[in-house]
Amino acid sequence: MKFEYDIVIEAPSEKEADQKAKALKTIAKKLSAKELAKLSDIIENDPIKLALAKKALGV
């Protein structure tokens, strides 16, 4: 099933907002709701793990 949502994406330009939206769509396809919730929790509450993830991604 597919569900549609209206969301607001903060970005300095529309181009970057489009890139973020496409990336989020891919992430949502590949991860379960439980995995997404855990990822969100780490991003919000664990700066050390977030920094390690960014380093592993090369960003």
Protein Blocks (a to p, Z undefined) as FASTA:
>chain_A
ZZddddddddfbfklmmmmmmmmmmmmmmpcfklmmmmmmmmmmmmklmmmmmmmnoZZ
